[in-house]
Amino acid sequence: MTCAEAEPLIGASLDGELDSQTALRIDEHSSACQRCSILLDRLQRLQQEIAAGELDWSANTDLRPLRAAIRRRTRQNWWQVPWLWRSVLVAVATVLVVMIAIPWGSGNSIERQMVDNHLRSMLADHLVDVPSSDQHTVKPWFQGKLNFAPSVPDLSADGFTLIGGRLDVVAGRPAAAIVYRRRQHLVNLWILAADGAQSQLKSTDVEGFHLLQWRKSGMTFWAVSDLNPAELREFAMLIRAH
């Protein structure tokens, strides 16, 4: 039995509220554990002081001795009570973990979803549906699968090698995902039909990944990678030029 299991039950054991087997385990643990032994001793002395008051309840009973005994114990530094201090620490740690794990404002954002899509494409062994470095193979593959024709430029001369393409879903809409490689870094480029005027590049960072989003010619583009921001912007500018 651990201290975490024993401490909440020590008082109940003193009051005879536990079954014999559990009470025996509490006694054995308290005998071997200095911290629980100290807590048990405190509770026993409090119990003895209350009993020494020889209180017999009636409507006219003077409760001041009982109140004084309780106050003597509760005036002890509360931070010395192990279970209370541990509970405070656990609560604070839980809040901190949640704040770190779920950044403010990004939990359900489209940026967070795009990074998740990027990671999922690599983890699920489904990076491409049509593996090819030939733009004339990848671009025709999307015909009949989407209601628009995605641009699939050859950027190998600029250091971005075409890996292939796949069908994907972004914000509930079908999208083309074109995959490029720059050295050991993968770049996922999503293209989907969208309303709205042409827009400039909008950059975002989510947990070490860089995102660029823009609109052009009735389509929205998303580029996501762990490539450094300068090179990812270079990639986006090359795509925009086609």
Sequence and secondary structure as in RCSB ss.txt:
>XXXX:A:sequence
MTCAEAEPLIGASLDGELDSQTALRIDEHSSACQRCSILLDRLQRLQQEIAAGELDWSANTDLRPLRAAIRRRTR
QNWWQVPWLWRSVLVAVATVLVVMIAIPWGSGNSIERQMVDNHLRSMLADHLVDVPSSDQHTVKPWFQGKLNFAP
SVPDLSADGFTLIGGRLDVVAGRPAAAIVYRRRQHLVNLWILAADGAQSQLKSTDVEGFHLLQWRKSGMTFWAVS
DLNPAELREFAMLIRAH
>XXXX:A:secstr
  HHHHHHHHHHHHTT S HHHHHHHHHHHHH HHHHHHHHHHHHHHHHHHHT     TT   HHHHHHHHHHHT
S GGG HHHHHHHHHHHHHHHHHHHHS TTTSS HHHHHHHHHHHHHHTT S SEE S HHHHHHHTBTTBSS  
     GGGT EEEEEEEEEETTEEEEEEEEEETTEEEEEEEEE  S     EEEEETTEEEEEEEETTEEEEEEE
SS HHHHHHHHHHHHT 
